[in-house]
Amino acid sequence: MALTAAATLSVWDVHRQVVVVKEESLHSILAGSDMTVSQILLTQHGIPVMNLSDGKAYCFNPSLSTWNLVSDKQDSLAQCADFRSSLPPQDAMLCSGPLAIVQGRASTSGRQAARLFSVPHVVQQETTLAYLENQVAAALTLQSSHEYRHWLLLYARYLVNEGEVPGGSSIPLGPA
C-alpha cells in the first residue's frame, strides 16, 4: 500500500500480482484543508481503511471505486445509542477487527445522553436501532465476518429485549 503526498492511494496484492487500488484520489474525503490522515490500515481482505483527523473513517470499495464512511466519532447516533443491556456478560465489547480499531474504545455516552437530556424511550430506542444497523452495515462493508456476527447478534438481542420483533419481521442475514 502507498499513500502519496499528492493524496492518492494505491494498493497491490503481491501474492496474486494484481493492482487492487490504483492511484485513487483522497480529495473527495479530505474536504477541509486542515484534514489529515491519522491512521491507515488494510483489512485481512485487502480493503484500505483510513481514519481522518476529524474522527471519520472511510474504506475504499474497489468494485464501485467509492470511499464509504464506516465510522464517525461525531455521529449523534453513536453518541446517543444505548445497547449495553443487550450485551451478554462475557461479551463486554470483546469484539475486535477493523471496525473496532477505527472506532476505538466504546463508551457509555448513550446512557449518559439519555440521563442528561431526558430523552424519551422511543427516541433512545430508534437511535439505538439506527446505530446498530449502521454497525452491521459497516462490518459488512469491511468484510469483517467476526464483527458482522457480533453486531448482528447485538442487533437481534436488542430487538428481542425491546420487544420489537413483530411476527412478519426479519433480521438481515447478509449475503447468501
MARBA-3410 file (N, C-alpha, C, O; in Angstrom, 1 decimal):
176
0.9,-1.2,0.0,0.0,0.0,0.0,0.9,1.2,0.0,1.9,1.3,0.7 ~ 0.5,2.2,-0.8,1.2,3.5,-0.8,0.3,4.7,-0.8,-0.7,4.7,-1.5 ~ 0.5,5.6,0.1,-0.2,6.8,0.3,0.8,8.0,-0.1,1.8,8.1,0.6 ~ 0.4,8.7,-1.1,1.4,9.8,-1.6,1.1,11.1,-1.0,0.0,11.4,-0.5 ~ 2.0,12.0,-1.1,1.9,13.4,-0.7,0.8,14.1,-1.6,0.3,15.1,-1.2
0.6,13.6,-2.8,-0.4,14.2,-3.7,-1.8,13.7,-3.3,-2.8,13.9,-4.1 ~ -2.0,13.0,-2.2,-3.3,12.5,-1.7,-3.9,11.4,-2.7,-5.0,11.5,-3.0 ~ -3.0,10.5,-3.1,-3.5,9.3,-3.8,-3.1,8.0,-3.1,-2.1,8.0,-2.4 ~ -3.9,7.0,-3.3,-3.7,5.7,-2.6,-3.6,4.6,-3.6,-4.4,4.6,-4.6 ~ -2.6,3.8,-3.5,-2.5,2.6,-4.3,-2.3,1.4,-3.4,-1.7,1.4,-2.4
-3.0,0.3,-3.8,-2.8,-1.0,-3.0,-2.6,-2.1,-4.0,-3.2,-2.2,-5.1 ~ -1.6,-3.0,-3.7,-1.3,-4.1,-4.6,-1.5,-5.4,-3.8,-1.2,-5.4,-2.6 ~ -1.9,-6.4,-4.4,-1.9,-7.8,-3.9,-0.7,-8.5,-4.5,-0.7,-9.0,-5.6 ~ 0.4,-8.5,-3.7,1.6,-9.1,-4.2,1.6,-10.6,-4.4,2.3,-11.1,-5.2 ~ 0.7,-11.3,-3.7,0.6,-12.7,-3.8,0.0,-13.1,-5.2,0.4,-14.0,-5.9
-1.1,-12.3,-5.5,-1.7,-12.6,-6.8,-1.2,-11.7,-8.0,-1.6,-11.9,-9.1 ~ -0.3,-10.8,-7.6,0.3,-9.9,-8.6,-0.7,-9.1,-9.4,-0.7,-9.0,-10.6 ~ -1.6,-8.4,-8.6,-2.6,-7.6,-9.2,-2.7,-6.2,-8.4,-2.4,-6.2,-7.2 ~ -3.1,-5.2,-9.1,-3.4,-3.9,-8.5,-4.8,-4.0,-8.0,-5.8,-4.3,-8.7 ~ -5.0,-3.7,-6.7,-6.3,-3.6,-6.1,-6.9,-2.2,-6.2,-8.1,-2.1,-6.5
-6.1,-1.2,-5.8,-6.5,0.2,-5.9,-5.4,0.9,-6.6,-4.2,0.8,-6.2 ~ -5.7,1.6,-7.7,-4.7,2.3,-8.5,-4.8,3.8,-8.4,-5.8,4.4,-8.9 ~ -3.9,4.5,-7.7,-3.8,5.9,-7.7,-5.2,6.6,-7.4,-5.6,7.5,-8.2 ~ -5.9,6.1,-6.4,-7.2,6.6,-6.1,-7.1,7.9,-5.3,-6.3,8.0,-4.3 ~ -7.7,9.0,-5.7,-7.7,10.3,-5.1,-8.4,10.3,-3.8,-9.4,9.6,-3.6
-7.8,11.0,-2.8,-8.4,11.1,-1.5,-9.1,12.5,-1.3,-9.7,12.8,-0.3 ~ -9.1,13.3,-2.4,-9.6,14.6,-2.3,-11.1,14.7,-1.9,-11.5,15.6,-1.3 ~ -11.9,13.7,-2.3,-13.3,13.7,-2.0,-13.5,13.5,-0.5,-14.6,14.0,0.0 ~ -12.6,12.9,0.2,-12.8,12.7,1.7,-12.0,13.7,2.5,-12.2,13.8,3.7 ~ -11.0,14.3,1.9,-10.2,15.3,2.6,-10.7,16.7,2.3,-10.1,17.5,1.6
-12.0,16.9,2.7,-12.7,18.1,2.3,-12.0,19.4,2.8,-11.9,20.3,2.0 ~ -11.6,19.4,4.1,-11.0,20.7,4.6,-9.5,20.7,4.4,-8.9,19.6,4.3 ~ -9.0,21.9,4.3,-7.5,22.0,4.1,-6.7,21.5,5.3,-5.6,21.2,5.2 ~ -7.4,21.5,6.5,-6.7,21.1,7.7,-6.8,19.6,7.9,-6.2,19.1,8.8 ~ -7.6,18.9,7.1,-7.8,17.5,7.2,-6.5,16.7,7.0,-5.8,16.9,6.0
-6.2,15.7,7.9,-5.1,14.9,7.7,-5.5,13.4,7.9,-6.5,13.1,8.6 ~ -4.7,12.5,7.4,-4.9,11.1,7.6,-4.2,10.8,8.9,-3.0,11.0,9.1 ~ -4.9,10.3,9.9,-4.3,9.9,11.2,-4.0,8.5,11.4,-3.1,8.1,12.2 ~ -4.6,7.6,10.6,-4.3,6.2,10.6,-4.8,5.5,9.3,-5.8,6.0,8.7 ~ -4.1,4.6,8.9,-4.4,3.8,7.7,-4.1,2.4,7.9,-3.1,2.0,8.5
-5.0,1.5,7.5,-4.7,0.1,7.7,-5.4,-0.7,6.5,-6.2,-0.2,5.8 ~ -4.9,-1.9,6.3,-5.5,-2.8,5.4,-6.2,-4.0,6.1,-5.6,-4.5,7.1 ~ -7.4,-4.3,5.8,-8.1,-5.4,6.4,-7.5,-6.7,5.9,-6.7,-6.7,5.0 ~ -7.8,-7.8,6.5,-7.3,-9.1,6.1,-7.8,-9.4,4.6,-7.2,-10.3,4.0 ~ -8.8,-8.7,4.1,-9.3,-8.9,2.8,-8.7,-7.9,1.8,-9.1,-7.8,0.7
-7.7,-7.1,2.3,-7.1,-6.1,1.5,-7.8,-4.8,1.3,-7.5,-4.0,0.3 ~ -8.8,-4.5,2.1,-9.6,-3.3,2.0,-8.9,-2.2,2.7,-8.6,-2.3,3.9 ~ -8.5,-1.1,2.1,-7.9,0.0,2.8,-8.9,0.8,3.6,-10.0,1.1,3.2 ~ -8.5,1.1,4.9,-9.4,1.8,5.8,-8.6,3.0,6.3,-7.4,2.8,6.8 ~ -9.2,4.1,6.3,-8.4,5.3,6.7,-9.2,6.2,7.7,-10.4,6.5,7.5
-8.5,6.5,8.8,-9.0,7.4,9.8,-8.5,8.8,9.5,-7.3,9.0,9.2 ~ -9.4,9.8,9.6,-9.0,11.1,9.4,-9.0,11.9,10.7,-9.6,11.5,11.7 ~ -8.4,13.1,10.6,-8.3,13.9,11.8,-9.6,14.4,12.4,-9.7,14.9,13.5 ~ -10.6,14.4,11.6,-12.0,14.9,12.0,-12.8,13.8,12.7,-13.9,14.0,13.1 ~ -12.2,12.6,12.9,-12.8,11.5,13.6,-13.6,10.5,12.7,-14.2,9.6,13.1
-13.6,10.8,11.4,-14.3,10.0,10.4,-13.4,8.9,9.9,-12.2,9.1,9.8 ~ -13.9,7.7,9.6,-13.1,6.7,9.0,-13.8,6.2,7.7,-15.1,6.0,7.7 ~ -13.1,6.0,6.7,-13.6,5.5,5.4,-12.9,4.3,4.9,-11.7,4.0,5.3 ~ -13.6,3.4,4.2,-12.9,2.3,3.5,-13.2,2.5,2.0,-14.1,3.1,1.6 ~ -12.3,2.0,1.2,-12.4,2.1,-0.2,-13.0,0.8,-0.8,-12.5,-0.3,-0.5
-14.0,0.9,-1.6,-14.6,-0.2,-2.3,-14.1,-0.2,-3.7,-14.5,0.6,-4.6 ~ -13.1,-1.1,-4.1,-12.6,-1.1,-5.4,-13.6,-1.5,-6.5,-13.4,-1.0,-7.6 ~ -14.6,-2.3,-6.2,-15.6,-2.7,-7.2,-16.4,-1.5,-7.6,-16.7,-1.4,-8.8 ~ -16.7,-0.6,-6.7,-17.5,0.6,-7.0,-16.7,1.9,-7.2,-17.2,2.9,-7.6 ~ -15.4,1.8,-6.9,-14.5,3.0,-6.9,-15.1,4.1,-6.0,-15.1,5.3,-6.4
-15.5,3.7,-4.8,-16.1,4.7,-3.9,-15.4,4.6,-2.5,-15.0,3.6,-2.1 ~ -15.4,5.8,-1.8,-15.0,5.8,-0.4,-16.3,5.7,0.4,-17.2,6.5,0.2 ~ -16.4,4.8,1.3,-17.5,4.6,2.1,-17.3,4.9,3.6,-16.3,4.4,4.2 ~ -18.1,5.8,4.1,-18.0,6.1,5.5,-18.3,4.9,6.4,-19.4,4.4,6.3 ~ -17.4,4.5,7.3,-17.7,3.4,8.2,-17.8,3.8,9.6,-18.2,3.0,10.5
-17.3,5.0,10.0,-17.3,5.4,11.3,-17.2,6.9,11.4,-16.5,7.5,10.6 ~ -17.9,7.5,12.4,-17.8,8.9,12.6,-18.0,9.2,14.1,-19.1,9.0,14.6 ~ -16.9,9.6,14.7,-16.9,9.8,16.2,-17.9,10.9,16.6,-18.3,11.0,17.8 ~ -18.2,11.8,15.7,-19.1,12.9,16.0,-20.6,12.6,15.7,-21.5,13.4,15.9 ~ -20.9,11.3,15.2,-22.2,10.9,14.8,-23.1,10.9,16.0,-22.8,10.3,17.0
-24.3,11.6,15.9,-25.2,11.7,17.0,-25.8,10.3,17.4,-26.2,10.1,18.5 ~ -25.9,9.4,16.4,-26.4,8.1,16.7,-25.4,7.4,17.6,-25.8,6.7,18.6 ~ -24.1,7.5,17.3,-23.1,6.9,18.2,-23.1,7.5,19.6,-22.9,6.8,20.6 ~ -23.4,8.8,19.7,-23.4,9.5,20.9,-24.6,9.1,21.8,-24.5,9.1,23.0 ~ -25.7,8.8,21.2,-27.0,8.5,21.9,-27.4,7.1,22.0,-28.3,6.8,22.8
-26.8,6.2,21.2,-27.2,4.8,21.3,-26.9,4.1,22.6,-25.8,4.4,23.2 ~ -27.8,3.3,23.1,-27.6,2.6,24.4,-28.0,1.2,24.2,-29.2,0.9,24.3 ~ -27.1,0.3,23.9,-27.4,-1.1,23.6,-26.7,-2.0,24.6,-26.7,-3.2,24.5 ~ -26.1,-1.4,25.7,-25.2,-2.2,26.6,-26.1,-3.3,27.3,-25.5,-4.3,27.7 ~ -27.4,-3.0,27.5,-28.2,-4.0,28.2,-28.3,-5.3,27.3,-28.7,-6.4,27.8
-28.1,-5.2,26.0,-28.2,-6.3,25.1,-26.9,-7.1,25.1,-26.8,-8.2,24.4 ~ -25.8,-6.6,25.7,-24.5,-7.4,25.7,-24.6,-8.5,26.7,-24.9,-8.3,27.8 ~ -24.2,-9.7,26.3,-24.1,-10.8,27.2,-22.9,-10.5,28.2,-21.9,-9.8,27.7 ~ -22.9,-10.9,29.4,-21.9,-10.5,30.4,-20.5,-10.9,29.9,-19.6,-10.1,30.2 ~ -20.3,-12.0,29.3,-19.0,-12.5,28.9,-18.5,-11.7,27.7,-17.3,-11.9,27.3
-19.4,-11.0,27.0,-19.0,-10.3,25.7,-18.9,-8.8,25.9,-19.1,-8.1,24.9 ~ -18.5,-8.4,27.0,-18.4,-6.9,27.2,-17.4,-6.2,26.3,-16.3,-5.9,26.6 ~ -17.8,-6.1,25.0,-17.1,-5.5,23.9,-15.8,-6.1,23.6,-14.8,-5.4,23.5 ~ -15.8,-7.5,23.6,-14.6,-8.2,23.2,-14.4,-8.2,21.7,-13.4,-8.8,21.3 ~ -15.2,-7.6,21.0,-15.2,-7.7,19.5,-13.9,-6.9,19.1,-13.6,-5.8,19.5
-13.2,-7.6,18.1,-12.0,-6.9,17.6,-12.0,-7.1,16.1,-12.6,-8.1,15.6 ~ -11.5,-6.1,15.4,-11.4,-6.2,13.9,-11.2,-4.8,13.4,-11.0,-3.9,14.2 ~ -11.3,-4.6,12.1,-11.0,-3.2,11.6,-12.0,-2.2,12.1,-11.6,-1.0,12.3 ~ -13.3,-2.5,12.2,-14.2,-1.5,12.7,-13.9,-1.1,14.1,-14.0,0.1,14.5 ~ -13.6,-2.1,15.0,-13.2,-1.8,16.4,-12.0,-0.9,16.4,-11.9,0.0,17.3
-11.0,-1.2,15.6,-9.8,-0.5,15.5,-10.1,1.0,15.2,-9.6,1.9,15.9 ~ -10.8,1.3,14.1,-11.0,2.7,13.7,-12.0,3.4,14.7,-11.9,4.6,14.8 ~ -12.8,2.7,15.4,-13.8,3.3,16.3,-13.2,3.6,17.7,-13.7,4.4,18.4 ~ -12.1,2.8,18.0,-11.5,3.0,19.3,-12.4,2.4,20.4,-13.3,1.6,20.0 ~ -12.2,2.7,21.6,-12.9,2.2,22.7,-14.4,2.7,22.7,-14.6,3.9,22.5
-15.3,1.8,22.9,-16.7,2.1,23.0,-16.9,2.9,24.4,-16.3,2.6,25.4 ~ -17.9,3.7,24.4,-18.2,4.5,25.6,-19.6,4.2,26.0,-20.4,3.5,25.3 ~ -20.0,4.8,27.2,-21.4,4.7,27.7,-22.1,6.0,27.4,-23.0,6.3,28.1 ~ -21.7,6.7,26.4,-22.3,8.0,26.1,-23.8,8.0,25.8,-24.5,8.9,26.1 ~ -24.3,6.9,25.3,-25.7,6.7,25.1,-26.5,6.8,26.3,-27.5,7.5,26.4
-26.1,6.1,27.3,-26.7,6.1,28.6,-26.6,7.5,29.2,-27.5,8.1,29.8 ~ -25.4,8.1,29.1,-25.2,9.5,29.6,-26.1,10.5,29.0,-26.7,11.3,29.6 ~ -26.2,10.4,27.6,-27.0,11.3,26.9,-28.5,11.2,27.3,-29.2,12.2,27.5 ~ -28.9,9.9,27.5,-30.3,9.7,27.8,-30.6,10.3,29.2,-31.7,10.9,29.4 ~ -29.7,10.2,30.2,-29.9,10.8,31.5,-29.8,12.3,31.5,-30.6,13.0,32.1
-28.8,12.8,30.7,-28.6,14.2,30.7,-29.7,15.0,30.1,-30.1,16.0,30.6 ~ -30.3,14.5,29.0,-31.3,15.2,28.3,-32.7,14.6,28.4,-33.6,15.1,27.8 ~ -32.9,13.6,29.3,-34.2,13.0,29.5,-34.8,12.7,28.1,-35.9,13.0,27.8 ~ -34.1,11.9,27.3,-34.6,11.5,26.0,-35.7,10.5,26.2,-35.6,9.6,26.9 ~ -36.8,10.7,25.5,-37.9,9.8,25.6,-37.4,8.4,25.1,-36.6,8.3,24.2
-38.0,7.3,25.7,-37.6,6.0,25.5,-37.7,5.7,24.0,-36.8,5.0,23.4 ~ -38.7,6.1,23.3,-38.9,5.8,21.9,-37.8,6.4,21.0,-37.3,5.8,20.1 ~ -37.3,7.6,21.4,-36.2,8.3,20.7,-34.9,7.5,20.9,-34.2,7.3,20.0 ~ -34.7,7.1,22.2,-33.5,6.3,22.5,-33.5,5.0,21.8,-32.5,4.6,21.2 ~ -34.7,4.4,21.7,-34.8,3.1,21.0,-34.5,3.2,19.5,-33.8,2.4,19.0
-35.1,4.2,18.9,-34.9,4.4,17.4,-33.5,4.8,17.1,-32.9,4.3,16.1 ~ -32.9,5.6,18.0,-31.5,6.0,17.8,-30.6,4.7,17.9,-29.7,4.5,17.1 ~ -30.8,3.9,18.9,-30.0,2.7,19.1,-30.2,1.7,18.0,-29.2,1.2,17.5 ~ -31.4,1.6,17.5,-31.7,0.7,16.3,-30.9,1.2,15.1,-30.3,0.4,14.4 ~ -31.0,2.5,14.8,-30.3,3.0,13.7,-28.8,2.8,13.8,-28.1,2.5,12.8
-28.2,3.0,15.0,-26.8,2.9,15.3,-26.4,1.4,15.0,-25.4,1.2,14.4 ~ -27.1,0.5,15.6,-26.8,-0.9,15.4,-26.9,-1.4,14.0,-26.1,-2.1,13.5 ~ -27.9,-0.8,13.2,-28.0,-1.1,11.8,-26.8,-0.6,11.0,-26.3,-1.2,10.1 ~ -26.3,0.6,11.4,-25.1,1.2,10.8,-23.9,0.3,11.1,-23.0,0.1,10.2 ~ -23.8,-0.2,12.3,-22.6,-1.0,12.7,-22.6,-2.3,11.9,-21.6,-2.8,11.4
-23.8,-2.9,11.7,-23.9,-4.2,10.9,-23.5,-3.8,9.4,-22.7,-4.6,8.8 ~ -24.0,-2.7,8.9,-23.6,-2.4,7.5,-22.1,-2.1,7.4,-21.5,-2.5,6.4 ~ -21.6,-1.4,8.4,-20.1,-1.1,8.3,-19.3,-2.4,8.3,-18.3,-2.5,7.6 ~ -19.7,-3.3,9.2,-18.9,-4.6,9.3,-19.0,-5.3,8.0,-18.1,-6.0,7.6 ~ -20.2,-5.3,7.4,-20.4,-6.0,6.1,-19.6,-5.3,5.0,-18.9,-6.0,4.2
-19.5,-4.0,5.0,-18.7,-3.2,4.0,-17.2,-3.6,4.2,-16.5,-3.7,3.2 ~ -16.8,-3.8,5.4,-15.4,-4.1,5.7,-15.1,-5.6,5.5,-13.9,-6.0,5.6 ~ -16.1,-6.3,5.2,-16.0,-7.8,5.0,-15.4,-8.4,6.3,-14.6,-9.4,6.2 ~ -15.8,-7.9,7.4,-15.3,-8.4,8.7,-16.3,-9.3,9.3,-17.3,-8.9,10.0 ~ -16.2,-10.6,9.0,-17.2,-11.6,9.4,-17.4,-11.7,10.9,-18.5,-11.8,11.4
-16.3,-11.6,11.7,-16.4,-11.6,13.1,-17.2,-10.4,13.7,-18.1,-10.6,14.5 ~ -16.9,-9.2,13.2,-17.6,-8.1,13.6,-19.1,-8.1,13.1,-20.0,-7.6,13.8 ~ -19.3,-8.5,11.9,-20.6,-8.6,11.4,-21.5,-9.5,12.3,-22.6,-9.1,12.6 ~ -21.0,-10.7,12.6,-21.7,-11.6,13.5,-21.9,-10.9,14.9,-23.1,-11.0,15.4 ~ -20.9,-10.3,15.4,-21.1,-9.6,16.7,-22.2,-8.5,16.7,-23.1,-8.6,17.6
-22.2,-7.6,15.7,-23.2,-6.6,15.7,-24.5,-7.1,15.3,-25.5,-6.5,15.7 ~ -24.6,-8.1,14.4,-25.9,-8.7,14.1,-26.5,-9.3,15.3,-27.7,-9.2,15.5 ~ -25.7,-10.0,16.1,-26.3,-10.7,17.3,-26.7,-9.6,18.3,-27.8,-9.7,18.9 ~ -26.0,-8.5,18.4,-26.4,-7.4,19.3,-27.7,-6.8,18.8,-28.6,-6.5,19.6 ~ -27.8,-6.6,17.5,-29.0,-6.1,16.9,-30.2,-7.0,17.2,-31.2,-6.5,17.6
-30.0,-8.2,17.0,-31.1,-9.2,17.3,-31.5,-9.2,18.7,-32.7,-9.2,19.1 ~ -30.5,-9.2,19.6,-30.8,-9.2,21.1,-31.5,-7.9,21.5,-32.4,-8.0,22.3 ~ -31.1,-6.8,20.9,-31.7,-5.6,21.2,-33.2,-5.6,20.8,-34.1,-5.2,21.5 ~ -33.4,-6.1,19.6,-34.8,-6.2,19.1,-35.7,-7.0,20.0,-36.8,-6.7,20.3 ~ -35.1,-8.2,20.4,-35.9,-9.1,21.3,-36.1,-8.4,22.7,-37.2,-8.4,23.2
-35.0,-7.8,23.3,-35.1,-7.2,24.6,-36.1,-6.0,24.6,-36.8,-5.8,25.6 ~ -36.2,-5.3,23.5,-37.1,-4.2,23.4,-38.5,-4.6,22.9,-39.4,-3.8,22.8 ~ -38.7,-5.9,22.6,-40.0,-6.3,22.1,-40.3,-5.8,20.7,-41.5,-5.6,20.4 ~ -39.3,-5.6,19.9,-39.5,-5.0,18.6,-39.5,-6.0,17.4,-39.4,-5.6,16.3 ~ -39.7,-7.3,17.7,-39.7,-8.3,16.6,-41.1,-8.7,16.4,-41.6,-9.7,17.0
-41.8,-8.0,15.4,-43.2,-8.5,15.1,-43.1,-9.8,14.3,-42.1,-10.1,13.7 ~ -44.2,-10.5,14.2,-44.3,-11.8,13.6,-43.7,-11.8,12.2,-43.0,-12.7,11.8 ~ -44.0,-10.8,11.3,-43.6,-10.8,9.9,-42.2,-10.2,9.7,-41.7,-10.2,8.6 ~ -41.6,-9.7,10.8,-40.3,-9.0,10.6,-39.2,-10.0,10.4,-39.2,-11.2,10.9 ~ -38.1,-9.6,9.7,-37.0,-10.4,9.5,-35.7,-9.7,9.9,-35.7,-8.4,9.9
-34.7,-10.4,10.3,-33.4,-9.8,10.6,-32.5,-10.1,9.5,-32.4,-11.2,9.0 ~ -31.8,-9.0,9.0,-30.9,-9.2,7.8,-29.8,-10.1,8.1,-29.0,-10.0,9.1 ~ -29.6,-11.1,7.3,-28.5,-12.1,7.5,-27.3,-11.9,6.6,-26.4,-12.7,6.6 ~ -27.3,-10.9,5.7,-26.2,-10.6,4.9,-26.2,-11.4,3.6,-27.3,-12.0,3.3 ~ -25.1,-11.4,2.9,-25.1,-12.1,1.6,-25.2,-13.6,1.7,-24.7,-14.2,2.7
-25.9,-14.2,0.8,-26.1,-15.7,0.8,-24.8,-16.4,0.3,-24.8,-17.6,0.2
END
